[in-house]
Amino acid sequence: MGIRRYISILMAEKSEELIVLTDARGEYGAEDIQVLKGLEAVRRRPAMYIGDVSSRGLHHLVYEIVDNSIDEVLAGFASEINIVLKEDGSIEVADNGRGIPTGIHKGEGVSALQVVMTVLHAGGKFDKSAYKVSGGLHGVGASVVNALSEWLEAEVHQDGKIFFQKYELGEPLDEVKVIGKAKDTGTIVRWKPDAEIFKQSILMRMDVLRERMMELSFLNPQVTITLKDERTKEEETFHAKGGIRDFVKHIDRTRISLHKPVFIEGEKDATPVEIAFEYNDGFNENLFSYVNNINTHEGGSHVAGFKAALTRTMNNYAQKNNLVKSDKITLTGDDFREGLTVIISVKVPEPQFEGQTKTKLGNSEVKGIVESIMNEQLAQFLEENPPIGKRIIEKVLRAAEAREAARKARDMVRRKNALENSALPGKLADCSIDDPEHCEIYLVEGDSAGGSAKQGRDRRFQAILPLKGKILNVQKARLHKMLENEEIRNIFTALGVGIGEQQDLTKLRYGKVILMADADVDGAHIRTLILTLFYNHMKDLIEAGHIYIAQPPLYKVKKGKQEFYAYNDDERDEILKRMKVKAFGNSDKKGKPVEEEEVVEAGDIDLADVPVDAEGQPVKGAIISRFKGLGEMNPEQLWSTTMNPETRTLLQVRIEDAYAAANMFETLMGDAVEPRREFIEKNATYVRNLDV
């Protein structure tokens, strides 16, 4: 789901030749201009092409190659894609499409395969002779993967021959050669990510790839995708005959559906449109939109067309059949989307995306296409299925009543604040400056930790809002019930962006909203509850990059006068190596073990944390203390480890995959127990420092 370490990267102009300016001598002349040709620019600035060099960017390499295979599927030439994670950390992606062309490219004078793999902005997606529809538009995918790999092998089965070429760090080792006879057609790409680029890890995670492969199988029912991990012998096959109808069922598997998915499809002006939706017993809208298999989580013209058609057609149906009895109730678009799960998939020959991230479709003509197809077919469906239409309108009416109750609750909150002459919560310790760009607020678990944070903070730009206990699980509550929770009201009021339809991000009082909770089970639960609140009711804050998670240290390692803080087991072990001690422990001056009571009173460590020698005796060395909670830190420790911008570590919350995020929140915070149990069983091996 999308919580990862934030890496700030200066973006440069995206072109085949990256120009770098230097000023080492304090002067600036023609000799200071460097030109990075070809793939050298990719290796110098990889984040420009894959987002970052963390786990997110690493897995993006697989998506780039798989997307090329999916384009062959869309063109009608491929039906199978096989992905294998090798034991040495390399990856193999194979399809049964036409194969990358291997003939000599007239302009470059070398095989077209080499051009595709080594030249930026080279591919078959720029005109529509090879691909009428494609997700890749810029011709950089395969060459970027090649540039960021220690080695890469491309094998093409074509014209009864097997063509092969190998590369190292993006450079071909030899010309394209024929190495055998082929009985089939297709492309096989094998590569090993470069550890010099991906310093955290080059190992792909099966669970991360699983979500995207499942998503692609739903969107392309004609393809079968196999994902195999040779390291764990795990293998899964994805094939969804029902397409996006099965997608809707999968998303709503933990909810009670009010009817079977409604499926709408049509084509106009060479733009195929597919829509599947159903209503469930929940209160949240789950809308996922795709253009040429690209998840447009910011929406765009296709989403606007769907929303307009849904509201108009449903309203007309309710009025025509006299289903709205009261003149005081006016149904809005939000009412029609409460408890709605919908997949919108369009294939656009020439998509125009707003922004490089491809998250919002800008083609204005698509709105009319989607709206026209939706209007006609939804109206027909409602006329043919009156029981379902009546059931939907009944749910919409309940949503309208709840919206009115929420409005009254918001008005009551405003009146109460006005009567108290205080627009801000009493527990809030605000900062002295009022420039949101330079201000940050810590939402802190517990009054004790909140007190330490208030004493340790920099009062100029850091605000503290202590939270008492666990807030309401908003995954299961409507807005008016949510506003009865004092801690939630305090969060809304402190941030200043408003509630519900009246939210305004320009009124946000803090540029960074930082969640700070204990590194234990209760702390994780509290973080999840708050993130659920933000995801369901303040998603714009996440998408705008305002939400962060503080990372308090787990350990303090001390030897003599030296003190270091470690945020995980690996950092702890690295510190011990730097100290040149084999282990850590507690002993008195004579080297005898310290009694358990003395350890607890001293506040050092539990005896279970002390490593022992072959005789079972504690080993003398550095002392390590494991923090049980924020309340154990004094203000100075909390500042230096968790709040000082120069030394702290923050995780920025990002929604990289809206479907996976929504699925995760519903699994963890919803009513259904079985999916939650399956998740825990599947991910138990990844858990560290579990407090029970």
Order of alpha helices (4+ residues) and beta strands (2+ residues): beta-beta-beta-alpha-alpha-alpha-beta-beta-alpha-alpha-beta-beta-beta-beta-beta-alpha-beta-beta-alpha-beta-beta-beta-beta-alpha-alpha-beta-alpha-alpha-beta-alpha-beta-alpha-alpha-beta-alpha-alpha-beta-beta-beta-alpha-alpha-beta-alpha-beta-alpha-alpha
